[in-house]
Amino acid sequence: MCLHVNKGWSVSILVYIQTLLKNLLFSHCLIHQFGLI
């Protein structure tokens, strides 16, 4: 059970980090677009 719980936590944390990185890249692109205008 402990291994299963830890695995679930690590997977959700990885997904959370990936989502954060995608959001950062997206907002970074938006800022650059507005900056170019």
Jmol script that loads the backbone (N, CA, C; Angstrom):
load data "model"
ATOM      1  N   MET A   1       0.833  -1.206   0.000  1.00  0.00           N
ATOM      2  CA  MET A   1       0.000   0.000   0.000  1.00  0.00           C
ATOM      3  C   MET A   1       0.868   1.256   0.000  1.00  0.00           C
ATOM      4  N   CYS A   2       1.917   1.261   0.811  1.00  0.00           N
ATOM      5  CA  CYS A   2       2.780   2.445   0.896  1.00  0.00           C
ATOM      6  C   CYS A   2       3.418   2.745  -0.461  1.00  0.00           C
ATOM      7  N   LEU A   3       3.905   1.682  -1.120  1.00  0.00           N
ATOM      8  CA  LEU A   3       4.532   1.876  -2.428  1.00  0.00           C
ATOM      9  C   LEU A   3       3.520   2.434  -3.411  1.00  0.00           C
ATOM     10  N   HIS A   4       2.287   1.917  -3.356  1.00  0.00           N
ATOM     11  CA  HIS A   4       1.250   2.368  -4.285  1.00  0.00           C
ATOM     12  C   HIS A   4       0.940   3.852  -4.047  1.00  0.00           C
ATOM     13  N   VAL A   5       0.836   4.222  -2.763  1.00  0.00           N
ATOM     14  CA  VAL A   5       0.540   5.617  -2.425  1.00  0.00           C
ATOM     15  C   VAL A   5       1.677   6.525  -2.888  1.00  0.00           C
ATOM     16  N   ASN A   6       2.929   6.112  -2.615  1.00  0.00           N
ATOM     17  CA  ASN A   6       4.071   6.930  -3.023  1.00  0.00           C
ATOM     18  C   ASN A   6       4.123   7.070  -4.535  1.00  0.00           C
ATOM     19  N   LYS A   7       3.832   5.972  -5.249  1.00  0.00           N
ATOM     20  CA  LYS A   7       3.850   6.019  -6.712  1.00  0.00           C
ATOM     21  C   LYS A   7       2.788   6.993  -7.214  1.00  0.00           C
ATOM     22  N   GLY A   8       1.608   6.952  -6.609  1.00  0.00           N
ATOM     23  CA  GLY A   8       0.529   7.858  -7.005  1.00  0.00           C
ATOM     24  C   GLY A   8       0.923   9.311  -6.768  1.00  0.00           C
ATOM     25  N   TRP A   9       1.563   9.573  -5.628  1.00  0.00           N
ATOM     26  CA  TRP A   9       1.987  10.938  -5.317  1.00  0.00           C
ATOM     27  C   TRP A   9       3.026  11.429  -6.310  1.00  0.00           C
ATOM     28  N   SER A  10       4.007  10.572  -6.632  1.00  0.00           N
ATOM     29  CA  SER A  10       5.064  10.992  -7.557  1.00  0.00           C
ATOM     30  C   SER A  10       4.484  11.263  -8.938  1.00  0.00           C
ATOM     31  N   VAL A  11       3.530  10.436  -9.364  1.00  0.00           N
ATOM     32  CA  VAL A  11       2.912  10.630 -10.686  1.00  0.00           C
ATOM     33  C   VAL A  11       2.145  11.948 -10.717  1.00  0.00           C
ATOM     34  N   SER A  12       1.343  12.215  -9.680  1.00  0.00           N
ATOM     35  CA  SER A  12       0.561  13.449  -9.652  1.00  0.00           C
ATOM     36  C   SER A  12       1.476  14.665  -9.571  1.00  0.00           C
ATOM     37  N   ILE A  13       2.591  14.542  -8.853  1.00  0.00           N
ATOM     38  CA  ILE A  13       3.541  15.656  -8.752  1.00  0.00           C
ATOM     39  C   ILE A  13       4.187  15.914 -10.113  1.00  0.00           C
ATOM     40  N   LEU A  14       4.530  14.831 -10.835  1.00  0.00           N
ATOM     41  CA  LEU A  14       5.124  14.992 -12.162  1.00  0.00           C
ATOM     42  C   LEU A  14       4.137  15.676 -13.097  1.00  0.00           C
ATOM     43  N   VAL A  15       2.883  15.252 -13.057  1.00  0.00           N
ATOM     44  CA  VAL A  15       1.852  15.864 -13.910  1.00  0.00           C
ATOM     45  C   VAL A  15       1.688  17.336 -13.541  1.00  0.00           C
ATOM     46  N   TYR A  16       1.699  17.631 -12.237  1.00  0.00           N
ATOM     47  CA  TYR A  16       1.555  19.010 -11.760  1.00  0.00           C
ATOM     48  C   TYR A  16       2.705  19.877 -12.261  1.00  0.00           C
ATOM     49  N   ILE A  17       3.943  19.344 -12.196  1.00  0.00           N
ATOM     50  CA  ILE A  17       5.118  20.088 -12.664  1.00  0.00           C
ATOM     51  C   ILE A  17       5.035  20.303 -14.172  1.00  0.00           C
ATOM     52  N   GLN A  18       4.612  19.274 -14.909  1.00  0.00           N
ATOM     53  CA  GLN A  18       4.490  19.408 -16.361  1.00  0.00           C
ATOM     54  C   GLN A  18       3.473  20.488 -16.703  1.00  0.00           C
ATOM     55  N   THR A  19       2.351  20.516 -15.980  1.00  0.00           N
ATOM     56  CA  THR A  19       1.325  21.527 -16.228  1.00  0.00           C
ATOM     57  C   THR A  19       1.870  22.920 -15.918  1.00  0.00           C
ATOM     58  N   LEU A  20       2.620  23.050 -14.831  1.00  0.00           N
ATOM     59  CA  LEU A  20       3.211  24.341 -14.479  1.00  0.00           C
ATOM     60  C   LEU A  20       4.167  24.808 -15.564  1.00  0.00           C
ATOM     61  N   LEU A  21       5.022  23.900 -16.055  1.00  0.00           N
ATOM     62  CA  LEU A  21       5.986  24.254 -17.096  1.00  0.00           C
ATOM     63  C   LEU A  21       5.270  24.685 -18.364  1.00  0.00           C
ATOM     64  N   LYS A  22       4.209  23.969 -18.740  1.00  0.00           N
ATOM     65  CA  LYS A  22       3.457  24.322 -19.951  1.00  0.00           C
ATOM     66  C   LYS A  22       2.830  25.696 -19.788  1.00  0.00           C
ATOM     67  N   ASN A  23       2.271  25.975 -18.598  1.00  0.00           N
ATOM     68  CA  ASN A  23       1.659  27.276 -18.347  1.00  0.00           C
ATOM     69  C   ASN A  23       2.711  28.382 -18.393  1.00  0.00           C
ATOM     70  N   LEU A  24       3.903  28.120 -17.843  1.00  0.00           N
ATOM     71  CA  LEU A  24       4.973  29.116 -17.856  1.00  0.00           C
ATOM     72  C   LEU A  24       5.411  29.404 -19.283  1.00  0.00           C
ATOM     73  N   LEU A  25       5.583  28.341 -20.088  1.00  0.00           N
ATOM     74  CA  LEU A  25       5.989  28.525 -21.481  1.00  0.00           C
ATOM     75  C   LEU A  25       4.922  29.293 -22.240  1.00  0.00           C
ATOM     76  N   PHE A  26       3.652  28.964 -22.016  1.00  0.00           N
ATOM     77  CA  PHE A  26       2.550  29.620 -22.716  1.00  0.00           C
ATOM     78  C   PHE A  26       2.507  31.109 -22.373  1.00  0.00           C
ATOM     79  N   SER A  27       2.572  31.438 -21.074  1.00  0.00           N
ATOM     80  CA  SER A  27       2.531  32.845 -20.664  1.00  0.00           C
ATOM     81  C   SER A  27       3.788  33.565 -21.136  1.00  0.00           C
ATOM     82  N   HIS A  28       4.925  32.859 -21.199  1.00  0.00           N
ATOM     83  CA  HIS A  28       6.162  33.461 -21.689  1.00  0.00           C
ATOM     84  C   HIS A  28       5.993  33.859 -23.152  1.00  0.00           C
ATOM     85  N   CYS A  29       5.375  32.979 -23.946  1.00  0.00           N
ATOM     86  CA  CYS A  29       5.134  33.280 -25.362  1.00  0.00           C
ATOM     87  C   CYS A  29       4.172  34.457 -25.485  1.00  0.00           C
ATOM     88  N   LEU A  30       3.133  34.476 -24.646  1.00  0.00           N
ATOM     89  CA  LEU A  30       2.164  35.574 -24.698  1.00  0.00           C
ATOM     90  C   LEU A  30       2.851  36.899 -24.387  1.00  0.00           C
ATOM     91  N   ILE A  31       3.699  36.909 -23.365  1.00  0.00           N
ATOM     92  CA  ILE A  31       4.408  38.132 -22.978  1.00  0.00           C
ATOM     93  C   ILE A  31       5.297  38.609 -24.125  1.00  0.00           C
ATOM     94  N   HIS A  32       5.968  37.667 -24.795  1.00  0.00           N
ATOM     95  CA  HIS A  32       6.832  38.043 -25.913  1.00  0.00           C
ATOM     96  C   HIS A  32       6.003  38.610 -27.059  1.00  0.00           C
ATOM     97  N   GLN A  33       4.829  38.026 -27.326  1.00  0.00           N
ATOM     98  CA  GLN A  33       3.972  38.518 -28.402  1.00  0.00           C
ATOM     99  C   GLN A  33       3.523  39.942 -28.096  1.00  0.00           C
ATOM    100  N   PHE A  34       3.082  40.185 -26.861  1.00  0.00           N
ATOM    101  CA  PHE A  34       2.644  41.528 -26.482  1.00  0.00           C
ATOM    102  C   PHE A  34       3.823  42.495 -26.499  1.00  0.00           C
ATOM    103  N   GLY A  35       4.996  41.993 -26.130  1.00  0.00           N
ATOM    104  CA  GLY A  35       6.188  42.835 -26.116  1.00  0.00           C
ATOM    105  C   GLY A  35       6.580  43.250 -27.531  1.00  0.00           C
ATOM    106  N   LEU A  36       6.431  42.315 -28.483  1.00  0.00           N
ATOM    107  CA  LEU A  36       6.780  42.622 -29.867  1.00  0.00           C
ATOM    108  C   LEU A  36       5.816  43.647 -30.444  1.00  0.00           C
ATOM    109  N   ILE A  37       4.553  43.606 -29.984  1.00  0.00           N
ATOM    110  CA  ILE A  37       3.572  44.580 -30.475  1.00  0.00           C
ATOM    111  C   ILE A  37       3.862  45.930 -29.816  1.00  0.00           C
TER     112      ILE A  37
END
end "model"
wireframe off; spacefill off
backbone 0.3
color backbone group
